[in-house]
């Protein structure tokens, strides 16, 4: 930690000297605004190393985007998946009417859920799902649920949901149960695993109760370690195989992992046939879209929506050429055997855990690849105010970029990557990210120097960058999304987006400071491999599939049973 802090302070000192040395030592006076604009645009006449860094960073970013635009066309909506899900919904309604079986997606108007926070909470009309009762359900559709599930792409796929104090407030309770209700439109309840985790030996809240209120067949487990990655590892490595041996669940081949605030779309397309025909595909990336729990999206959320889709475009471009760098942390599909191997080498650090998983797969230097399935976009709840957005970016997302600085450098120069196709595809992205990190270190000094000595060039430079952002967003909206009008943004959002992106640059400077003074002091996490093979402190698998998760890790059950035997 001391060495890392010393490195950061030396880097700050060097960057200050660098800016002072290369910045103009007197105010720059232009004869006209036209001359100033020409001086900004004619970047090829750059004379300093700093100007070349800016030029290469902007050029590389824009060229990668143009390549993605002309290579990638966003896929159309899936047709078969939507039809099968419709059949499953109709069968669910039919079974509910025959057996009077209560299931949350088909609640009657007077149905209620009693939460710890609102004893008379009831669902609004907006939460109900309407079905066309006039359409006749064929004998094939009403024959059996198993027949329809065998046609879907989820018969060999389970869903693992990461939870941590998911029902501590009424808002979080409604978000979590909404996620479960959405999951039930895609997965059978026995395929869903709620992976609760915390730092205590007993669950901290009533997440298990909330899951059972949505459907009693949903699988719940609690891991006494407050870490999302470790909870997924324990569920995938120990709990699912144990339940499969007991005949409680199938031995799933694939697993979808999501956060507790990701409502899956009902027509989620899982490319099962492609996975079956291409064993080299070890994971599937799903693009995400910004949403809010109540469905009302302000302009801040809509700007984030464009940002998410632009990131999805680059992942789709990488997948088209060879392999995506990583899946998104909010939702991903993995081959369970590969997932076990990736988690085995994971350090379980929260920030950048999705990037770490993708890099672990890349470092195999084999034919393994991550496929991007953009037919469906998965909604995830995005910050709807600047305060929440600041905390998300400064303390999590943008911190990851700076923490991976040496990782990017190593991936660029690593000799093992020179004979590996996917590594070459991703090298331009590593270089571009490394240049952006360098500019993050210099940006605050550069902006201050330009503001004092050459404010005209600063304004014109911002105007040029804004123009490039407008070009990028217009190309994306009207060329990449030419067959997906349902994903296009409003004209007002398109107008505001470049200014949102420019303001987001200040978040990276905040993340830089947070990384220097706070996050860099955290020791690197211990890999699960070390804990498995050397420390041997992995929580054991309970001896019975029927577990009381409030007592299993405390030993009260075994102690009470021993006392009864002695008595």
C-alpha positions as CSV (number, residue, x, y, z in Angstrom):
1,X,0.0,0.0,0.0
2,X,2.8,2.4,0.9
3,X,4.5,1.7,-2.5
4,X,1.3,2.2,-4.4
5,X,0.6,5.5,-2.6
6,X,4.2,6.7,-3.3
7,X,3.7,5.8,-7.0
8,X,0.5,7.8,-7.2
9,X,2.1,10.9,-5.5
10,X,5.1,10.7,-7.8
11,X,2.7,10.5,-10.8
12,X,0.8,13.6,-9.6
13,X,4.1,15.5,-9.3
14,X,5.3,14.4,-12.7
15,X,2.0,15.3,-14.3
16,X,2.1,18.8,-12.8
17,X,5.7,19.3,-14.1
18,X,4.6,17.9,-17.5
19,X,1.8,20.3,-17.9
20,X,3.9,23.3,-16.7
21,X,6.6,22.4,-19.1
22,X,4.5,21.9,-22.2
23,X,1.8,24.5,-21.6
24,X,2.3,28.0,-23.1
25,X,4.1,30.3,-20.7
26,X,2.1,33.3,-21.8
27,X,-1.4,34.0,-23.0
28,X,-2.0,33.0,-26.6
29,X,-3.5,35.7,-28.8
30,X,-5.3,34.8,-32.0
31,X,-5.9,37.3,-34.8
32,X,-9.4,36.0,-35.3
33,X,-11.7,33.2,-34.1
34,X,-11.3,31.6,-37.5
35,X,-7.5,31.3,-36.9
36,X,-8.2,29.8,-33.5
37,X,-10.6,27.2,-34.9
38,X,-8.1,26.3,-37.6
39,X,-5.4,25.9,-35.0
40,X,-7.6,23.5,-33.0
41,X,-8.6,21.4,-36.0
42,X,-5.1,21.2,-37.5
43,X,-4.0,18.7,-34.9
44,X,-1.6,17.1,-37.3
45,X,0.6,20.1,-36.9
46,X,1.0,19.2,-33.2
47,X,4.4,20.0,-31.8
48,X,4.2,18.5,-28.3
49,X,3.8,15.0,-26.9
50,X,0.6,16.1,-25.0
51,X,-1.1,17.3,-28.2
52,X,-0.3,14.0,-29.9
53,X,-1.8,12.0,-27.0
54,X,-5.0,14.0,-27.3
55,X,-5.1,13.5,-31.1
56,X,-4.4,9.8,-31.0
57,X,-7.0,9.2,-28.2
58,X,-9.8,11.1,-30.1
59,X,-8.8,9.6,-33.5
60,X,-8.8,6.0,-32.1
61,X,-12.1,6.4,-30.3
62,X,-13.8,7.9,-33.3
63,X,-12.3,5.3,-35.8
64,X,-13.3,2.4,-33.6
65,X,-16.8,3.8,-33.5
66,X,-16.9,4.2,-37.3
67,X,-15.7,0.7,-37.8
68,X,-18.4,-0.6,-35.5
69,X,-21.1,1.5,-37.3
70,X,-20.2,0.1,-40.8
71,X,-19.7,-3.5,-39.6
72,X,-22.6,-3.9,-37.2
73,X,-26.3,-3.8,-37.7
74,X,-28.4,-4.2,-34.5
75,X,-30.3,-7.5,-34.8
76,X,-34.1,-7.4,-35.1
77,X,-36.3,-8.6,-32.3
78,X,-36.6,-12.4,-31.7
79,X,-39.8,-13.9,-33.1
80,X,-39.7,-17.5,-31.9
81,X,-38.9,-16.6,-28.3
82,X,-41.8,-14.2,-28.0
83,X,-44.2,-16.7,-29.5
84,X,-43.1,-19.5,-27.1
85,X,-43.3,-17.1,-24.1
86,X,-46.8,-16.2,-25.2
87,X,-47.8,-19.9,-25.2
88,X,-46.3,-20.3,-21.7
89,X,-48.2,-17.3,-20.4
90,X,-51.5,-18.6,-21.8
91,X,-50.8,-22.1,-20.3
92,X,-50.1,-20.4,-16.9
93,X,-53.4,-18.7,-17.0
94,X,-55.2,-21.9,-18.0
95,X,-53.6,-23.9,-15.2
96,X,-54.4,-21.1,-12.7
97,X,-58.0,-21.1,-13.6
98,X,-58.2,-24.9,-13.4
99,X,-56.2,-25.4,-10.2
100,X,-56.8,-22.0,-8.5
101,X,-53.1,-21.9,-8.2
102,X,-51.7,-18.4,-7.2
103,X,-48.8,-17.1,-9.2
104,X,-47.7,-13.4,-9.1
105,X,-47.8,-12.6,-12.8
106,X,-51.5,-13.5,-12.9
107,X,-52.8,-11.9,-9.7
108,X,-56.4,-10.9,-9.5
109,X,-57.3,-7.3,-8.7
110,X,-57.8,-8.0,-5.1
111,X,-54.6,-9.9,-4.6
112,X,-52.3,-8.5,-1.9
113,X,-48.7,-9.0,-0.7
114,X,-47.9,-8.4,2.9
115,X,-44.5,-6.9,3.2
116,X,-42.7,-6.1,6.5
117,X,-43.1,-2.4,5.6
118,X,-46.7,-2.2,4.3
119,X,-49.1,-4.7,5.7
120,X,-51.8,-3.8,3.3
121,X,-49.7,-3.3,0.2
122,X,-51.6,-4.2,-3.0
123,X,-50.6,-4.3,-6.6
124,X,-51.8,-1.4,-8.8
125,X,-53.5,-2.0,-12.1
126,X,-50.3,-1.1,-13.9
127,X,-48.7,-4.2,-12.4
128,X,-51.2,-6.6,-13.8
129,X,-50.6,-8.6,-17.0
130,X,-53.4,-8.7,-19.5
131,X,-54.0,-11.8,-21.7
132,X,-56.2,-12.2,-24.7
133,X,-58.8,-14.6,-23.3
134,X,-60.7,-14.6,-26.6
135,X,-57.9,-16.6,-28.3
136,X,-58.3,-20.3,-28.0
137,X,-55.5,-22.2,-26.5
138,X,-54.6,-25.2,-28.7
139,X,-54.4,-28.7,-27.3
140,X,-50.7,-28.7,-27.8
141,X,-50.4,-25.5,-25.7
142,X,-52.6,-26.8,-22.9
143,X,-51.1,-30.3,-22.9
144,X,-48.4,-29.8,-20.4
145,X,-46.0,-27.1,-19.2
146,X,-43.1,-29.5,-19.8
147,X,-43.9,-29.7,-23.5
148,X,-43.7,-25.9,-23.8
149,X,-40.6,-25.6,-21.6
150,X,-38.9,-28.2,-23.8
151,X,-39.4,-25.8,-26.7
152,X,-37.9,-22.8,-24.9
153,X,-34.3,-21.8,-24.6
154,X,-34.3,-22.1,-20.8
155,X,-34.8,-25.9,-20.3
156,X,-31.1,-26.3,-19.5
157,X,-30.5,-22.9,-18.0
158,X,-30.7,-21.7,-14.5
159,X,-30.9,-18.1,-13.1
160,X,-28.8,-16.9,-10.2
161,X,-29.7,-13.6,-8.6
162,X,-27.2,-11.8,-6.4
163,X,-28.8,-10.3,-3.3
164,X,-27.5,-8.2,-0.5
165,X,-30.0,-6.7,1.9
166,X,-32.5,-6.6,-0.9
167,X,-35.6,-6.0,1.2
168,X,-34.2,-3.5,3.8
169,X,-36.6,-0.8,2.6
170,X,-40.0,-0.8,0.9
171,X,-38.5,0.5,-2.3
172,X,-35.9,-2.2,-2.4
173,X,-38.5,-4.8,-1.5
174,X,-40.7,-3.8,-4.5
175,X,-37.6,-3.7,-6.8
176,X,-36.5,-7.2,-5.7
177,X,-40.0,-8.8,-6.0
178,X,-40.4,-7.1,-9.4
179,X,-37.2,-8.7,-10.5
180,X,-38.5,-12.1,-9.4
181,X,-41.8,-11.7,-11.1
182,X,-40.0,-10.7,-14.3
183,X,-37.8,-13.8,-14.0
184,X,-40.8,-16.0,-13.7
185,X,-41.9,-15.0,-17.1
186,X,-38.7,-16.5,-18.5
187,X,-37.7,-19.3,-16.1
188,X,-39.6,-21.9,-14.1
189,X,-39.4,-21.2,-10.4
190,X,-37.3,-24.3,-9.7
191,X,-34.6,-22.8,-12.1
192,X,-34.3,-19.6,-10.1
193,X,-31.7,-19.3,-7.3
194,X,-31.7,-16.3,-5.0
195,X,-28.1,-16.0,-3.9
196,X,-28.3,-14.0,-0.7
197,X,-25.1,-12.9,1.0
198,X,-24.0,-10.9,4.0
199,X,-21.3,-10.5,6.6
200,X,-23.3,-12.2,9.4
201,X,-24.0,-15.8,10.1
202,X,-27.7,-15.3,9.7
203,X,-29.6,-13.5,7.0
204,X,-29.9,-9.8,7.8
205,X,-33.3,-9.3,6.3
206,X,-36.4,-11.2,5.0
207,X,-35.2,-11.9,1.5
208,X,-36.1,-15.5,1.8
209,X,-39.6,-14.6,2.9
210,X,-40.0,-12.2,0.1
211,X,-38.9,-14.8,-2.5
212,X,-41.4,-17.3,-1.1
213,X,-44.2,-14.8,-1.3
214,X,-43.5,-14.4,-5.1
215,X,-43.4,-18.2,-5.6
216,X,-42.7,-21.0,-3.0
217,X,-40.6,-23.1,-5.4
218,X,-37.9,-20.4,-5.9
219,X,-34.6,-21.7,-4.5
220,X,-33.1,-19.5,-1.7
221,X,-29.6,-19.8,-0.2
222,X,-27.6,-17.6,2.1
223,X,-23.8,-17.4,2.1
224,X,-22.2,-15.8,5.2
225,X,-19.8,-13.7,3.2
226,X,-20.8,-10.3,1.8
227,X,-19.5,-10.8,-1.7
228,X,-21.5,-11.2,-4.9
229,X,-18.9,-13.2,-6.7
230,X,-18.3,-15.6,-3.9
231,X,-22.0,-16.2,-3.5
232,X,-22.3,-17.1,-7.2
233,X,-19.3,-19.3,-6.9
234,X,-20.6,-21.2,-3.9
235,X,-24.0,-21.7,-5.5
236,X,-22.6,-22.9,-8.8
237,X,-19.9,-25.0,-7.3
238,X,-21.6,-26.6,-4.3
239,X,-25.3,-25.9,-3.9
240,X,-26.7,-26.6,-7.4
241,X,-24.7,-29.9,-7.9
242,X,-25.9,-31.0,-4.4
243,X,-29.5,-30.3,-5.2
244,X,-29.1,-32.1,-8.6
245,X,-27.7,-35.2,-6.8
246,X,-30.7,-35.1,-4.5
247,X,-33.1,-34.9,-7.5
248,X,-34.4,-31.5,-6.5
249,X,-33.2,-29.6,-9.7
250,X,-31.7,-30.5,-13.0
251,X,-28.0,-30.4,-13.6
252,X,-28.0,-27.2,-15.6
253,X,-25.5,-26.7,-18.3
254,X,-25.7,-22.9,-18.4
255,X,-26.4,-20.1,-15.8
256,X,-27.7,-16.6,-16.2
257,X,-26.4,-14.3,-13.5
258,X,-28.1,-11.0,-12.7
259,X,-28.3,-8.4,-10.0
260,X,-31.5,-8.0,-7.9
261,X,-32.5,-4.8,-9.8
262,X,-32.5,-6.3,-13.3
263,X,-36.1,-7.2,-14.5
264,X,-35.6,-9.7,-17.4
265,X,-37.7,-9.0,-20.5
266,X,-40.4,-11.7,-21.1
267,X,-39.1,-12.4,-24.6
268,X,-35.4,-12.8,-23.5
269,X,-33.7,-14.6,-26.3
270,X,-31.1,-17.2,-25.1
271,X,-29.2,-18.4,-28.2
272,X,-29.4,-22.0,-27.0
273,X,-29.0,-23.5,-30.5
274,X,-25.9,-21.4,-31.2
275,X,-24.4,-22.4,-27.9
276,X,-25.1,-26.1,-28.6
277,X,-23.5,-25.9,-32.1
278,X,-20.5,-23.7,-31.0
279,X,-18.8,-25.2,-27.9
280,X,-16.2,-22.4,-28.1
281,X,-18.8,-19.9,-26.9
282,X,-18.4,-19.9,-23.2
283,X,-20.4,-16.8,-22.3
284,X,-23.1,-14.5,-23.8
285,X,-23.2,-10.8,-23.4
286,X,-26.6,-9.0,-23.3
287,X,-26.7,-5.3,-24.0
288,X,-28.5,-3.3,-21.3
289,X,-30.9,-0.4,-21.3
290,X,-31.5,2.2,-18.6
291,X,-34.9,2.0,-16.8
292,X,-36.5,3.1,-13.5
293,X,-38.7,1.1,-11.1
294,X,-41.8,3.2,-11.8
295,X,-41.2,3.4,-15.6
296,X,-40.8,7.2,-15.7
297,X,-37.5,8.1,-17.3
298,X,-36.1,11.7,-17.0
299,X,-33.6,13.0,-19.5
300,X,-30.7,11.9,-17.2
301,X,-31.8,8.3,-17.4
302,X,-32.4,8.5,-21.1
303,X,-28.9,9.8,-21.7
304,X,-27.6,6.9,-19.7
305,X,-29.7,4.7,-22.0
306,X,-27.8,5.9,-25.1
307,X,-24.5,5.4,-23.2
308,X,-25.4,1.8,-22.4
309,X,-26.4,1.1,-26.0
310,X,-23.2,2.6,-27.4
311,X,-21.2,0.3,-25.0
312,X,-23.3,-2.6,-26.3
313,X,-22.4,-1.6,-29.9
314,X,-18.7,-1.9,-29.2
315,X,-19.3,-5.3,-27.5
316,X,-21.3,-6.4,-30.5
317,X,-18.5,-5.2,-32.8
318,X,-15.9,-7.2,-30.8
319,X,-18.1,-10.3,-30.9
320,X,-18.5,-9.9,-34.7
321,X,-14.8,-9.8,-35.2
322,X,-13.8,-12.4,-32.6
323,X,-14.9,-12.2,-29.0
324,X,-16.3,-9.5,-26.7
325,X,-14.0,-8.3,-23.9
326,X,-16.5,-9.1,-21.1
327,X,-20.1,-9.4,-20.2
328,X,-21.9,-6.7,-18.4
329,X,-22.0,-7.1,-14.6
330,X,-25.8,-6.7,-14.4
331,X,-26.6,-9.7,-16.6
332,X,-24.7,-12.4,-18.3
333,X,-25.0,-16.0,-19.4
334,X,-22.1,-18.5,-18.7
335,X,-21.4,-22.1,-19.3
336,X,-21.4,-23.4,-15.8
337,X,-18.2,-25.4,-16.1
338,X,-16.4,-22.4,-17.5
339,X,-18.0,-20.2,-14.8
340,X,-16.6,-22.5,-12.1
341,X,-13.1,-22.2,-13.6
342,X,-13.3,-18.4,-14.0
343,X,-14.5,-17.9,-10.4
344,X,-11.8,-20.3,-9.2
345,X,-9.2,-17.7,-10.3
346,X,-11.2,-14.7,-9.2
347,X,-10.1,-12.3,-6.5
348,X,-13.7,-11.5,-5.6
349,X,-13.1,-7.7,-5.6
350,X,-16.4,-6.0,-6.2
351,X,-15.3,-3.2,-8.5
352,X,-14.7,-4.6,-12.0
353,X,-15.6,-8.2,-11.3
354,X,-17.2,-8.5,-14.7
355,X,-14.0,-7.1,-16.4
356,X,-11.9,-9.6,-14.4
357,X,-14.0,-12.5,-15.6
358,X,-13.7,-11.5,-19.2
359,X,-9.9,-11.0,-18.8
360,X,-9.6,-14.4,-17.2
361,X,-11.2,-16.0,-20.2
362,X,-9.0,-14.0,-22.6
363,X,-5.9,-15.0,-20.7
364,X,-6.5,-18.6,-21.6
365,X,-5.3,-17.7,-25.1
366,X,-7.4,-20.4,-26.7
367,X,-10.6,-20.5,-28.8
368,X,-12.9,-19.6,-26.0
369,X,-15.1,-16.6,-26.8
370,X,-17.8,-14.3,-25.5
371,X,-20.8,-13.9,-27.9
372,X,-22.9,-10.8,-27.9
373,X,-26.6,-11.4,-28.2
374,X,-28.2,-8.0,-29.0
375,X,-31.6,-9.2,-30.2
376,X,-32.9,-8.3,-26.7
377,X,-31.8,-5.5,-24.5
378,X,-32.1,-6.1,-20.7
379,X,-33.4,-3.2,-18.6
380,X,-31.5,-2.3,-15.5
381,X,-32.4,0.4,-13.0
382,X,-30.2,3.5,-13.6
383,X,-29.6,6.5,-11.3
384,X,-32.3,9.1,-11.9
385,X,-30.4,12.0,-10.2
386,X,-26.9,13.5,-10.4
387,X,-26.1,12.5,-6.8
388,X,-26.7,8.8,-7.3
389,X,-24.9,8.9,-10.7
390,X,-21.9,10.6,-9.1
391,X,-21.7,7.9,-6.4
392,X,-22.1,5.1,-9.0
393,X,-19.4,6.4,-11.3
394,X,-16.9,7.9,-8.8
395,X,-17.0,5.0,-6.3
396,X,-17.5,2.0,-8.7
397,X,-17.5,2.2,-12.4
398,X,-14.8,4.7,-13.2
399,X,-12.6,3.5,-10.4
400,X,-12.3,0.1,-12.1
401,X,-10.7,1.7,-15.2
402,X,-7.9,3.3,-13.1
403,X,-7.4,0.1,-11.1
404,X,-6.8,-1.9,-14.3
405,X,-4.1,0.5,-15.7
406,X,-1.3,-2.1,-15.4
407,X,-3.6,-4.8,-16.6
408,X,-4.1,-2.8,-19.8
409,X,-0.4,-2.3,-20.2
410,X,0.3,-5.9,-19.8
411,X,-2.4,-7.0,-22.2
412,X,-0.8,-4.7,-24.8
413,X,2.8,-5.9,-24.5
414,X,2.2,-9.5,-23.3
415,X,4.1,-11.8,-25.8
416,X,1.5,-14.6,-25.3
417,X,-1.2,-12.3,-26.8
418,X,0.7,-11.8,-30.1
419,X,-0.3,-15.1,-31.5
420,X,-3.9,-14.9,-30.3
421,X,-6.6,-13.5,-32.6
422,X,-9.1,-12.2,-30.0
423,X,-6.2,-10.5,-28.2
424,X,-5.4,-8.5,-31.3
425,X,-9.0,-7.5,-31.8
426,X,-9.1,-6.1,-28.3
427,X,-5.7,-4.4,-28.2
428,X,-7.0,-1.1,-29.8
429,X,-9.5,-0.9,-27.0
430,X,-6.8,-1.4,-24.4
431,X,-4.7,1.3,-26.0
432,X,-7.6,3.7,-26.2
433,X,-8.5,3.1,-22.5
434,X,-4.8,3.6,-21.5
435,X,-4.7,6.9,-23.4
436,X,-7.9,8.0,-21.6
437,X,-6.4,7.2,-18.2
438,X,-3.3,9.2,-19.1
439,X,-5.5,12.2,-20.0
440,X,-7.4,11.7,-16.8
441,X,-4.2,12.4,-14.9
442,X,-3.5,15.5,-17.0
443,X,-7.0,16.8,-17.6
444,X,-7.5,19.0,-14.5
445,X,-4.1,20.7,-15.1
446,X,-4.7,21.0,-18.8
447,X,-8.1,22.6,-18.4
448,X,-6.9,25.0,-15.8
449,X,-3.9,26.1,-18.0
450,X,-6.1,26.5,-21.1
451,X,-8.7,28.4,-19.1
452,X,-6.2,31.0,-17.9
453,X,-3.9,31.2,-21.0
454,X,-6.1,30.3,-24.0
455,X,-9.8,30.2,-23.2
456,X,-10.8,30.6,-26.8
457,X,-9.0,27.4,-27.8
458,X,-10.6,25.6,-24.9
459,X,-14.1,26.7,-26.0
460,X,-13.4,25.8,-29.6
461,X,-11.9,22.4,-28.6
462,X,-15.1,21.6,-26.6
463,X,-17.2,22.6,-29.6
464,X,-15.2,20.2,-31.9
465,X,-15.6,17.3,-29.4
466,X,-19.3,18.1,-29.1
467,X,-19.7,18.0,-32.9
468,X,-18.0,14.6,-33.0
469,X,-20.3,13.3,-30.3
470,X,-23.3,14.5,-32.3
471,X,-22.0,12.7,-35.4
472,X,-21.5,9.5,-33.4
473,X,-25.0,9.5,-31.8
474,X,-26.7,10.4,-35.0
475,X,-24.9,7.6,-36.9
476,X,-25.8,5.2,-34.1
477,X,-29.5,6.2,-34.0
478,X,-30.2,6.2,-37.7
479,X,-27.7,3.7,-39.1
480,X,-27.0,1.1,-36.5
481,X,-30.6,1.1,-35.2
482,X,-32.2,1.4,-38.7
483,X,-34.2,-1.9,-38.0
484,X,-34.8,-1.2,-34.3
485,X,-36.9,1.9,-34.1
486,X,-38.2,0.7,-30.7
487,X,-34.7,1.3,-29.3
488,X,-34.2,4.8,-30.7
489,X,-34.1,7.8,-28.4
490,X,-36.1,11.0,-28.5
491,X,-34.8,14.1,-30.4
492,X,-34.4,16.0,-27.1
493,X,-32.2,13.2,-25.6
494,X,-30.1,13.2,-28.8
495,X,-29.5,16.9,-28.4
496,X,-28.6,16.6,-24.7
497,X,-26.5,13.5,-24.9
498,X,-23.1,15.1,-26.0
499,X,-23.4,17.6,-23.1
500,X,-24.0,14.7,-20.7
501,X,-20.9,12.9,-22.0
502,X,-18.8,16.0,-21.5
503,X,-20.0,16.5,-18.0
504,X,-19.3,12.8,-17.3
505,X,-15.6,13.5,-17.8
506,X,-15.5,15.2,-14.4
507,X,-16.7,11.9,-12.9
508,X,-13.5,10.3,-14.1
509,X,-11.4,13.0,-12.3
510,X,-13.4,12.3,-9.1
511,X,-12.8,8.6,-9.5
512,X,-9.1,9.3,-10.0
513,X,-9.0,11.1,-6.6
514,X,-11.1,8.3,-5.0
515,X,-8.7,5.7,-6.3
516,X,-5.6,7.6,-5.0
517,X,-6.8,8.4,-1.5
518,X,-9.3,5.7,-0.7
519,X,-9.5,2.7,-3.0
520,X,-5.8,2.2,-3.5
521,X,-5.3,1.4,0.2
522,X,-7.5,-1.7,-0.1
523,X,-5.4,-4.8,-0.3
524,X,-6.0,-7.0,-3.3
525,X,-8.5,-9.8,-2.6
526,X,-7.5,-13.4,-2.0
527,X,-8.2,-15.6,-5.0
528,X,-10.8,-18.3,-4.5
529,X,-8.2,-20.8,-5.6
530,X,-6.0,-19.9,-2.7
531,X,-8.9,-20.2,-0.3
532,X,-9.9,-23.6,-1.7
533,X,-6.4,-25.2,-1.9
534,X,-4.4,-23.5,0.9
535,X,-6.5,-21.6,3.4
536,X,-9.5,-24.1,3.1
537,X,-12.1,-21.7,4.6
538,X,-14.9,-22.2,2.0
539,X,-18.3,-22.7,3.8
540,X,-19.2,-26.4,3.6
541,X,-22.3,-27.6,1.8
542,X,-25.2,-28.3,4.3
543,X,-26.0,-32.0,4.8
544,X,-29.6,-31.6,3.8
545,X,-31.4,-29.9,1.0
546,X,-34.0,-28.6,3.4
547,X,-32.0,-25.9,5.2
548,X,-32.9,-23.4,7.8
549,X,-30.6,-20.6,6.6
550,X,-31.1,-18.7,9.9
551,X,-29.4,-21.4,11.9
552,X,-27.3,-23.5,9.6
553,X,-24.1,-21.4,9.9
554,X,-24.4,-20.8,13.6
555,X,-24.5,-24.4,14.6
556,X,-27.6,-24.1,16.7
557,X,-29.4,-26.9,15.0
558,X,-26.6,-29.4,15.5
559,X,-26.1,-28.3,19.1
560,X,-29.8,-28.6,19.9
561,X,-30.0,-32.0,18.2
562,X,-27.0,-33.2,20.3
563,X,-28.7,-32.0,23.5
564,X,-31.9,-33.9,22.5
565,X,-29.9,-37.1,21.9
566,X,-28.1,-36.8,25.3
567,X,-31.5,-36.2,27.0
